[in-house]
Amino acid sequence: MATPGRAASLSYSFTLRKTILLLFCISLPCLPVYSTANRNDRPIIGVLAQEIRSPKANQTSYIAASYVKFLESAGARVVPVMISQTLEEYKTLFNSINGILYPGGRASIKSSAYQRAAQIFYDLAIEANKRGDYFPVWGTCLGFEQLIYLTSGNTLLTFTNTSGVPLPLNFTNDTKDSKMFKGFPAELMKDLASEPLTENSHKWSLAVLTHNTNEELKKFYKILSTNTDGETEFVSTVEAYDYPIYGTQWHPEKNAFEWKKSYVPHSPSAVRTSYYMAEFFVNEARKNFHRFESDEEETKALIYNYNPVYVGPESVFEQIYYF
């Protein structure tokens, strides 16, 4: 049983706690809170289409559905960026979307409708970012090679034996200060460095030596990882120093969404890699505030207006959007 003095002390302590709690609750509106005014929670990312080598009626270009799923898995919506549009149409679309992804494929990086559209959006992104309009660009495989060509103005690729090969990443010292890998769990970074989690489907690569001896590339891109085919050390992941421009020679989208080839890794760490890469780029797009002029224009542009087609054993992809 508490003594009178002890009871008084407990009562005072209880009253003091209630007062502090009340003052804290009253002061909450005055505390700084994170505002969505600095974040776009409805990001829309363009995915660049490319021409079909043997076109059919109403099927002259395509996008592999895995790129769409990749972005959607991290909370973005997708708009197909059609090839062979006018410059004004591309400018209008640029001002409506929050980022763009150049996918892998077989189009020419020097002279194709894919290359022309990629060039236009690359130039618009550089101009926008210079004036403080944050617009991210991503290139995967062919898209990576396209970025290298757009930045350097030259074809600088070297033949490598890297068609259908899963590899671990050889991280560079610049990785720890990179934006791309900053949010990755330490355990996943360890797995990426020790397990073959990144699928390579390319015959051409940017040799590390070429990057390091080309002034345009060296001053523009930071190398985050390299790989080798046993003879040539090549660049596998980059991010630009001064712009939100990123590239992977490997395919982060395949781990979670493509099942045709046995060399595509599907382990838990491989699938987590897909998600964390997608989350990073989608979060970059959240920093952009472009928007369509109307809800109607936005609705007309979205990939939801098209149906992915299951393409069966004749393709390396599970599903394709045809345009």
C-alpha positions as CSV (number, residue, x, y, z in Angstrom):
1,M,0.0,0.0,0.0
2,A,1.4,3.4,-1.1
3,T,2.1,6.0,1.6
4,P,0.4,9.4,1.3
5,G,3.6,11.0,0.1
6,R,4.2,8.2,-2.4
7,A,0.6,8.6,-3.7
8,A,1.0,12.3,-4.1
9,S,4.2,11.7,-6.1
10,L,2.5,9.2,-8.4
11,S,-0.4,11.6,-8.9
12,Y,1.9,14.4,-9.8
13,S,3.9,12.2,-12.2
14,F,0.7,11.0,-13.9
15,T,-0.6,14.6,-14.3
16,L,2.8,15.7,-15.7
17,R,2.8,13.0,-18.3
18,K,-0.8,13.9,-19.4
19,T,0.2,17.6,-19.7
20,I,3.3,16.7,-21.8
21,L,1.2,14.4,-24.0
22,L,-1.4,17.1,-24.5
23,L,1.2,19.7,-25.4
24,F,2.8,17.3,-27.9
25,C,-0.6,16.6,-29.6
26,I,-1.3,20.3,-29.8
27,S,2.1,21.0,-31.4
28,L,1.9,18.3,-34.0
29,P,0.4,20.6,-36.7
30,C,3.5,22.8,-36.3
31,L,6.0,20.0,-36.9
32,P,7.5,19.6,-40.4
33,V,5.9,16.7,-42.3
34,Y,6.9,15.2,-45.7
35,S,4.7,16.7,-48.4
36,T,3.6,15.0,-51.5
37,A,3.9,18.3,-53.2
38,N,7.6,17.3,-53.7
39,R,6.7,13.8,-55.0
40,N,4.5,12.6,-57.8
41,D,2.7,9.5,-56.6
42,R,1.1,8.9,-60.0
43,P,4.2,8.5,-62.2
44,I,3.7,7.6,-65.9
45,I,6.8,6.3,-67.7
46,G,7.2,5.9,-71.5
47,V,8.6,2.7,-73.0
48,L,10.0,3.1,-76.4
49,A,8.7,0.8,-79.1
50,Q,10.8,-0.6,-81.9
51,E,10.2,-1.8,-85.4
52,I,9.5,-5.4,-86.3
53,R,11.9,-6.9,-88.8
54,S,9.1,-8.8,-90.6
55,P,6.0,-6.6,-90.1
56,K,2.5,-7.7,-90.6
57,A,-0.8,-5.8,-91.0
58,N,-1.3,-3.7,-87.9
59,Q,1.9,-5.1,-86.4
60,T,4.8,-2.8,-87.4
61,S,6.3,-2.2,-83.9
62,Y,6.4,-3.8,-80.5
63,I,7.2,-3.7,-76.8
64,A,7.9,-6.8,-74.7
65,A,5.4,-6.9,-71.9
66,S,8.0,-7.7,-69.3
67,Y,9.2,-4.0,-69.4
68,V,5.7,-2.9,-68.7
69,K,5.3,-5.3,-65.8
70,F,8.7,-4.3,-64.5
71,L,7.6,-0.7,-64.1
72,E,4.1,-1.5,-63.0
73,S,5.5,-3.7,-60.2
74,A,7.0,-0.6,-58.6
75,G,3.9,1.6,-58.9
76,A,4.2,3.3,-62.3
77,R,1.8,3.3,-65.2
78,V,3.2,3.0,-68.8
79,V,2.6,4.8,-72.0
80,P,4.0,3.3,-75.2
81,V,6.2,5.7,-77.1
82,M,5.4,4.9,-80.7
83,I,8.0,5.1,-83.5
84,S,7.9,7.4,-86.5
85,Q,6.0,10.2,-84.8
86,T,6.6,13.9,-85.6
87,L,9.0,16.0,-83.5
88,E,6.0,18.0,-82.2
89,E,4.2,14.8,-81.2
90,Y,7.3,13.6,-79.3
91,K,7.6,17.0,-77.6
92,T,4.0,16.9,-76.5
93,L,4.5,13.4,-75.1
94,F,7.7,14.4,-73.4
95,N,5.9,17.1,-71.5
96,S,3.2,14.6,-70.5
97,I,5.2,11.7,-69.0
98,N,7.6,11.5,-66.1
99,G,10.5,9.4,-67.5
100,I,11.4,7.1,-70.4
101,L,12.8,3.6,-70.7
102,Y,14.7,2.4,-73.8
103,P,14.3,-1.4,-73.9
104,G,16.5,-4.2,-75.3
105,G,16.0,-5.6,-78.8
106,R,17.6,-5.7,-82.2
107,A,17.0,-2.2,-83.7
108,S,19.9,-0.3,-85.2
109,I,21.4,2.3,-82.7
110,K,22.6,4.3,-85.7
111,S,19.7,4.5,-88.2
112,S,16.3,3.3,-87.1
113,A,13.0,4.7,-86.0
114,Y,14.0,3.5,-82.5
115,Q,17.2,5.4,-82.6
116,R,15.5,8.6,-83.9
117,A,12.9,8.6,-81.1
118,A,15.6,7.8,-78.5
119,Q,17.7,10.7,-79.8
120,I,14.8,13.1,-79.5
121,F,13.9,12.1,-76.0
122,Y,17.6,12.1,-74.9
123,D,18.1,15.7,-76.2
124,L,14.8,16.8,-74.6
125,A,15.8,15.2,-71.3
126,I,19.3,16.9,-71.3
127,E,17.7,20.3,-72.0
128,A,15.0,19.8,-69.4
129,N,17.4,18.7,-66.6
130,K,19.7,21.6,-67.3
131,R,16.9,24.0,-66.5
132,G,15.9,22.1,-63.4
133,D,13.1,19.9,-64.9
134,Y,14.1,16.5,-63.5
135,F,13.4,13.9,-66.2
136,P,15.0,10.4,-65.8
137,V,16.1,8.1,-68.7
138,W,16.8,4.4,-68.5
139,G,18.4,2.1,-71.1
140,T,18.5,-1.7,-70.9
141,C,20.7,-3.8,-73.2
142,L,20.1,-2.3,-76.6
143,G,18.9,0.8,-74.7
144,F,22.2,0.9,-72.8
145,E,24.1,0.7,-76.1
146,Q,21.8,3.4,-77.6
147,L,22.7,5.7,-74.7
148,I,26.4,5.1,-75.2
149,Y,26.0,6.0,-78.9
150,L,23.9,9.1,-78.1
151,T,26.4,10.4,-75.6
152,S,29.6,9.7,-77.6
153,G,28.3,10.1,-81.1
154,N,30.2,7.0,-82.2
155,T,29.8,3.3,-82.4
156,L,32.3,2.1,-79.8
157,L,31.1,-1.4,-79.0
158,T,33.2,-4.6,-78.9
159,F,32.1,-8.1,-79.7
160,T,31.7,-10.3,-76.6
161,N,30.6,-13.8,-75.9
162,T,27.7,-12.8,-73.7
163,S,24.5,-14.1,-75.3
164,G,22.4,-15.9,-72.8
165,V,24.7,-15.7,-69.8
166,P,23.8,-14.9,-66.1
167,L,26.6,-13.2,-64.3
168,P,27.4,-11.7,-60.8
169,L,28.2,-8.0,-60.9
170,N,31.8,-6.8,-60.3
171,F,31.0,-3.6,-58.4
172,T,33.4,-0.6,-58.6
173,N,34.3,1.8,-55.9
174,D,31.8,4.3,-57.3
175,T,28.9,2.0,-56.4
176,K,28.8,3.0,-52.7
177,D,28.1,6.6,-53.7
178,S,25.7,5.8,-56.5
179,K,22.0,6.8,-56.5
180,M,21.0,3.5,-58.2
181,F,22.1,1.1,-55.5
182,K,21.7,3.4,-52.5
183,G,18.4,1.8,-51.4
184,F,19.4,-1.8,-52.0
185,P,19.7,-4.1,-48.9
186,A,23.2,-5.0,-48.0
187,E,22.3,-8.7,-48.2
188,L,21.1,-8.3,-51.8
189,M,24.2,-6.3,-52.8
190,K,26.3,-9.2,-51.5
191,D,24.2,-11.7,-53.5
192,L,24.6,-9.6,-56.6
193,A,28.3,-9.6,-56.2
194,S,28.6,-13.3,-55.6
195,E,25.8,-15.0,-57.5
196,P,24.9,-15.0,-61.2
197,L,21.7,-12.9,-60.9
198,T,22.0,-10.6,-63.9
199,E,21.0,-12.0,-67.3
200,N,23.0,-10.9,-70.3
201,S,21.6,-11.3,-73.9
202,H,24.0,-9.2,-76.0
203,K,26.8,-9.8,-78.5
204,W,28.1,-6.3,-78.2
205,S,29.5,-4.5,-75.2
206,L,31.2,-1.3,-74.1
207,A,34.8,-2.3,-73.1
208,V,36.0,-0.7,-69.9
209,L,39.1,0.4,-71.8
210,T,37.0,2.1,-74.4
211,H,35.0,4.0,-71.7
212,N,38.1,5.1,-69.9
213,T,39.8,6.4,-73.1
214,N,36.8,8.2,-74.5
215,E,36.5,11.7,-73.1
216,E,32.7,12.1,-73.7
217,L,31.9,8.8,-72.0
218,K,34.4,9.2,-69.2
219,K,33.1,12.6,-68.1
220,F,29.4,11.7,-68.5
221,Y,29.0,8.2,-67.0
222,K,30.1,6.7,-63.8
223,I,30.8,3.0,-64.0
224,L,29.0,1.1,-61.2
225,S,29.7,-2.4,-62.3
226,T,31.7,-4.4,-64.8
227,N,31.8,-8.0,-66.2
228,T,33.9,-10.1,-68.4
229,D,33.4,-12.9,-71.0
230,G,36.9,-14.2,-70.1
231,E,38.7,-12.0,-72.6
232,T,37.1,-8.5,-72.5
233,E,36.2,-6.6,-69.4
234,F,33.0,-4.6,-70.3
235,V,30.8,-2.1,-68.6
236,S,27.6,-3.6,-67.2
237,T,26.0,-0.7,-65.2
238,V,26.3,3.1,-65.4
239,E,24.7,6.2,-64.1
240,A,25.4,9.7,-65.3
241,Y,27.3,12.1,-63.1
242,D,25.1,15.2,-63.7
243,Y,21.8,13.8,-65.1
244,P,19.3,11.1,-64.0
245,I,20.4,8.9,-66.9
246,Y,21.0,5.2,-66.1
247,G,21.9,2.1,-68.1
248,T,22.3,-1.7,-67.6
249,Q,23.8,-3.9,-70.2
250,W,21.9,-6.7,-68.4
251,H,18.2,-7.3,-68.1
252,P,16.6,-6.6,-64.7
253,E,13.1,-7.1,-66.0
254,K,13.6,-10.7,-67.1
255,N,14.2,-12.3,-63.6
256,A,10.6,-11.8,-62.6
257,F,8.7,-11.9,-65.9
258,E,10.4,-14.0,-68.6
259,W,10.5,-17.8,-68.4
260,K,11.4,-19.1,-71.8
261,K,15.1,-19.4,-71.3
262,S,16.8,-21.6,-68.7
263,Y,19.6,-19.1,-68.2
264,V,17.3,-16.4,-66.8
265,P,17.7,-16.5,-63.0
266,H,14.5,-16.8,-60.9
267,S,15.9,-17.2,-57.4
268,P,14.4,-15.0,-54.6
269,S,17.5,-12.7,-54.8
270,A,17.1,-12.5,-58.6
271,V,13.5,-11.5,-58.3
272,R,14.3,-9.0,-55.6
273,T,16.8,-7.5,-58.0
274,S,14.1,-6.9,-60.5
275,Y,11.9,-5.1,-57.9
276,Y,14.6,-2.9,-56.5
277,M,15.8,-1.8,-59.9
278,A,12.2,-1.0,-60.9
279,E,11.6,0.8,-57.6
280,F,14.7,2.9,-58.0
281,F,13.7,4.1,-61.5
282,V,10.0,4.7,-60.6
283,N,11.1,6.7,-57.6
284,E,13.2,8.8,-60.0
285,A,10.1,9.4,-62.1
286,R,8.2,10.5,-59.0
287,K,10.5,13.6,-59.0
288,N,9.0,14.7,-62.3
289,F,5.7,16.6,-62.5
290,H,4.9,16.5,-66.2
291,R,1.3,15.7,-66.9
292,F,-1.2,15.2,-69.7
293,E,-3.3,18.2,-70.6
294,S,-6.5,16.3,-69.6
295,D,-7.6,13.1,-68.1
296,E,-9.0,12.1,-71.5
297,E,-5.6,12.5,-73.1
298,E,-3.9,10.5,-70.4
299,T,-6.5,7.7,-70.7
300,K,-6.0,7.5,-74.5
301,A,-2.2,7.3,-74.2
302,L,-1.9,4.5,-71.5
303,I,-0.8,1.0,-72.4
304,Y,-4.1,-0.3,-71.0
305,N,-5.6,0.5,-74.4
306,Y,-3.6,-2.4,-75.9
307,N,-3.7,-6.2,-75.1
308,P,-0.5,-8.1,-74.7
309,V,-0.3,-11.2,-76.9
310,Y,1.1,-14.5,-75.7
311,V,3.6,-15.4,-78.3
312,G,4.4,-19.0,-77.4
313,P,7.6,-20.9,-78.3
314,E,8.5,-18.7,-81.3
315,S,9.7,-15.8,-79.2
316,V,12.1,-15.3,-76.3
317,F,9.4,-13.2,-74.7
318,E,6.3,-14.5,-72.9
319,Q,4.0,-11.6,-74.1
320,I,4.4,-8.8,-76.6
321,Y,2.4,-5.6,-77.2
322,Y,2.0,-5.0,-81.0
323,F,1.3,-1.7,-82.5
